[in-house]
Amino acid sequence: MTAREDLPLGVFDSGLGGLTVVRALRAALPNENILYLGDTARVPYGTKGEATVVKYASGCAAHLVRAGVKAIVIACNTVSAVAPERLRIDLDLPVLGVIEPGARAAVAASTSGKIGVLATQATVSSGAYARAVLACSTRAEVVSFAAPLLVPLAEEGWTDGEVPRLVAARYIEPLARAGVDTVVLGCTHYPLLRPILEEAARNAIGPHVSVVDSALATAEDVVRFLDARKLRREAQTPGRIRIQVTDLPRTFSTVAARFLGADAEEVEQVDL
Ligand code: DGL
């Protein structure tokens, strides 16, 4: 029987954007086995209603539990915003999300306590980042805006040049007007556009602005969690990364490599 610590971490997202979290996990925990599920047949979640997102997320999590994972990492901000309580009630496994780590990192980075969040419409409407930030600091204030165009730009690989620059500047503008000193990239896709979002934030807010990537903050949280529970894989060999998707589009390899920062080697299509 496989020792518990050798079981994979189960990571899931609405699509391939969550591979930015796998990339961060891979860097922080190179020996961990990871089973990633991307619900590519039903992406995007960020434009859907809460009940639908909860239903889809429950199906993804149940699939990972059946596959045998030691913990679940919700790589999707939208799912982390609306579904973690349901999953924690339903599953007999630890469930970690991306919102609390991102919120904690933002509070630590902010001097003024004014924090701006860019995310999907569903994440913004849920108010989850504001709640998570307030749980860390009652002094902090959050303004959130939906930045829907950043998702297709990242998928298309339009991460540089005139068009993404204009879009980034347009989305940063209301945050600058609100007087934030910290910007949270509250969506799996936005880390790919980090350089131009950072540039837009420096131009509109000033050189002191902090940009927080919830993928990196989540990986740090998972490290702490595994160590506290003594669940870190001990073998000093590189972990295996398996990727499962509910639809395998023609562009899969290119898009996946963009988010993962490496070629996706073990890939299979599954039915939930
Ligand atoms: N994964 C989603 C998130 O982080 C973005 C893509 C979607 O809308 O499903 O919110």
Residues whose N, C-alpha, C, O or C-beta is under 5 A from the ligand:
A	BS01	DGL	S14 G17 V43 P44 Y45 G46 T47 A75 C76 N77 T78 T120 G186 C187 T188
